Amino acid sequence: MSKLSFAFLTLVFAGAGCTAPSLPLQTTPEERAINAEALDVTSGSRLIVRGTVLGFGGSVAEDLGSDVGRRAVTIKSYTPGSSADLLWSLHVRRETAESIEARNQYNATVRGISDEAPTPPQREYENTDVTGSLATASLNNAESIYLPAYWREGDQGVVEGSSLLWLSTKQYNELIESRESSLSIGLFDDVLKPLELADNVTNALDRLRGQAEEASRYKDIYKLEAQPEFGSARITVNGERKQLRTIQANNWFGTFSILANRDNPLVLKVTLNPLSFGTLSLISPTKILDAFLGYEVVEVNF
């Protein structure tokens, strides 16, 4: 919006007895760079990571329930370019065990089709907190991140070959120096094998693997290419909204917003490519697949 347009809107709102809308303050490139370099994480730092669906965050994602909401991540320890140890918690809404059992019994008892079938039991839900932990010792040269949507409950131990929420030092330096690197989001890695995935998720992963194999015949699907100019992101840092310098990059899997901080190259936002993932065909008016989810870091406290 131009200064003239904003001045006009201000006069209109003032004349109507209304308060003029407040626009977010824009910072200079130098200020964004300083803000990014100042965003440090140490033992005890806390992140709020919000799930996104096809790039949509906020209430759109949170209203979907399951593991799409706001995940509180505590950094138990962090050594730049080396290792990180994370604890996380997530408040979720889940169907109760009793409700699942009642439905199973109903389906086992009521067979065939009749004019007067008994009314099926209503689903019952409960709110509960789930927690987990995971670590990495690969922040130096990992070429894969691990989407929070797939983090498992309980102690997951050290996730081999993944930098979790960060770019590795090797990847960051390559982007800064040549605008090219390589990045996987771990969907074909062994880390997902222990997960008990629903049939539709497994089928979608199989289709994705086929699409990836086909696409890889004519392009490097993992090749990460950065935009020639720095981008920006707004997040809350220690209770204050900040605009930060970022590196904007993309590959076949999606787009990535990375904090421009060599010692703390957090991947602030991942927006997966719906055409690559085939997720558009998995959306119905009442349900969206709780997989192939991106995320965004919305708050950092250190």
Secondary structure, 3 states (H helix, E strand, C coil): CCHHHHHHHHHHHHHCCCCCCCCCCCCCHHHHHHHHHHCCCCCCCEEEEEEEECCECHHHHHCCCHHHCEEEEEEEEEECCCEEEEEEEEEEEEECHHHHHHHHHHHHHCCCCCCCCCCCCCCCEEEEEEEEEEEECCCCCCCECCCHHHCCCEEEEECCCECCCECCHHHHHHHHHHCEEECECCCCCHHHCCCCCCHHHHHHHHHHHHHHHHHCCCCCCCEEEECCCCEEEEEEECCEEEEEEEEEEEECCEEEEEECCCCCCEEEEEEECHHHHCHHHHCCCCCCCCCCCEEEEEEEEC
